């Protein structure tokens, strides 16, 4: 978990408040300590509200040139093959089979570990099937 602020400003504010309370009627010590506490509190508020909220990266479109992206996926080894399987599933859900169930991790792993010719044959068969049913 990332905190929106560090620990220094709250610590300075707490110490300054403690000094101001301890000083009591001694205005020479209490007023500067209170000013430091207020300043630290204001800086803390600026720091907290000035930090934009953390956003999760959203999976976007394939990019400018989908063919180049898919070509890179074929070159990326096992992880690229997993992405290709996911891409084919998304295409199928967007097209002829909108209720296609998700694949198990074991099935994706098995497909990613196919030899290069077997995996290309699997992709070719999936694409042919998608084109035939679209």
Residue pairs with C-beta under 8 A, 6 or more apart in sequence:
2 54
4 47
4 48
4 51
5 44
5 47
5 48
5 51
6 47
9 40
9 41
9 43
9 44
9 47
10 40
10 44
12 36
12 37
12 40
13 36
13 37
13 40
13 41
13 44
16 33
16 34
16 36
16 37
16 40
17 33
17 34
17 37
19 29
19 30
19 33
20 29
20 30
20 33
20 34
20 37
23 29
23 30
23 33
24 30
62 69
62 70
62 87
63 69
70 84
70 87
72 80
73 80
73 81
73 83
73 84
73 87
74 80
74 81
74 84
76 83
78 112
78 113
79 112
81 111
81 112
81 114
81 119
82 108
82 109
82 111
82 112
84 123
85 103
85 108
85 111
85 112
86 108
88 123
88 126
88 127
88 130
89 100
89 102
89 103
91 130
92 100
92 126
92 130
93 99
93 100
95 130
95 133
95 134
96 130
96 133
96 134
97 133
111 119
111 122
112 119
114 122
